[in-house]
């Protein structure tokens, strides 16, 4: 019977260091990014606050997050005003000006479409994750399921007698890039994992696999 391999002091110190790094690094990076974002928002908003309304003028101290808080209040107020007729008219007038401006209109339309897709609750984009054989039979790739083929594409596929599903195939470790594919519905394996878990799996290169409990078999 072989005796278990003894770990040297240097090995234990290295393991303890790596364990501490795994715990501390994500926490430190998260805190740093949070404060960096707060400082960035403050640097944009705070200079435009009238002096008499700025608490920093009376208390002579820097209040982190004040600019971010005011920006959130203003954005919420704008969202409330846009819901009525007058606010909607002002927004439509501003959008009509942007739509007549070369270059700017392309950038504005693209950004607006991205934010509407990401932030709208009723959006059905990427609610499911699946597997498809790619790039060759027997090799499987993780995909985000978009929707069934629509419009002319659906008509062309129906002529071929196929029901196709639009999927987004992202690369590792940057899942925001990738390309669109249409695959037969019967060749798509739908998974239980959420798109968030799938993104973690992709970004980590397969190292962070989501926990999964098999569904109970109903007799």
Steps between C-alpha positions, in 0.01 A plus 500: 500500500647829390526771762327826417728762350604753760455866411797717577476828689554690177220303336260573785588868488442503124162327536394740775606794287304375198194436718519850642551644152188326370301655785653847509563577132134494380395695810771763454433537127125534560553769765749684278269494198206617713687799641653577158150512350374723784795738455441507124132588547585765761757660270232543231208618715641683805654796307152589367330507841430863607714595795209578729356151443829317547544363856876495448496881499353515853682207661832537314525122451478280194189284494569197277205394291320836510531550126388143431196543727397824328551341157274208596232740626517705178487190279197372693333841471564510125353151465189618687461812285547310173192291578267797453411663168713812541810307600451253217470788253827653621679166467359444151617847398851431633512161326388656171798737518740215573352289218582782254861527613747287301715256699330598827171336398671165438671509839181610679281234340751224578539603864126540548433154358762344729359664814141414407595137444696468824276699736146419388337240724282372217801416286518129422858512373738241636268354762628149435827321437562197284754269336558448129748281316770739383735518316473129418280204602582380849634840608257716697487875545307711750252744341249759614155440355347809341173419325344300220575611147262773386404688186669406176739262678209302646338485154820372336555239770137385475549448127781262593276330754714601798414678826803707588601679821721811514788453743797716596835321521740694725874440527710464816582710698304793348137385467383837364661420164403209278270431211142403422403152383173334403483136606224236465283489809538126542881533510495753783533376859345748744673524839369590844779749578431872484668735249691653793645161597584429137685832475705411811585164347615663178700779662681254727586273210297215650656524847190636677217256437157586647350272762226273368252267665338238275125527472312230690365226278120490507360150462 
